[in-house]
């Protein structure tokens, strides 16, 4: 089993992850990869509080997640690995060639970003980073919830997603 | 006296749930204005936190109701109320909780919130279904 979904989602742990994806998957653990959250006990407790007791939350920096990746893959439970931004996932995928699929789950509006889907807004540097990730053999699709159609990156960036 | 003209609490929920709950409160009690509904549609986590912070600091809101304990509004609320002992958060909101809160306008927000939690817990029950199906 191990990590079955690698998701970029700026809300990190929230309803779509815990309920929308987590329940149908039978989710056993979440790896939350964020350098800031990993370094703050208050932040870690904030995210731990919202998760049902049967789900474990593992907090890691990008570097730490790369180092422990083999351990996550040996897990007998199913897991989701989350980053809150494109750059963190790109750094992780560059360090871990075994990551072959990335899910764009939610990147919301911010100054400098352009809307690509209802739940995906991207800045030019983020689009470039995603294209580079695909160029290295990582399939990137946008999909907010499990029963939605996965939208290939080319369609997301080409305005053919909705 | 009815103090419902100014919001006393925020109801922050997924999709259009908050607006629906507040609409129901208005229909039942005429006190919907005591609650400010907020949706998370299209908002980043930072935006949600900022909007709640504005409600607390600018509008004097002291009670926040959210739907899911694991939801993004709950996370945003806990960030926005950090260091504010005078603000209370209730998760798992339902209509019974809100009805109780708006009717208890004679008490402070924290007391009203505690009362609403008791009412909400008592409002959920199951009837029938003993033979499966």
Interface residues (C-beta under 8 A of the other chain):
Chain A: X10 X11 X12 X13 X14 X15 X17 X18 X19 X42 X46 X47 X49 X50 X51 X52 X84 X108 X109 X110 X118 X119
Chain B: X14 X42 X43 X44 X45 X46 X47 X67 X68 X69 X70 X71 X72 X74 X75 X78 X79 X82
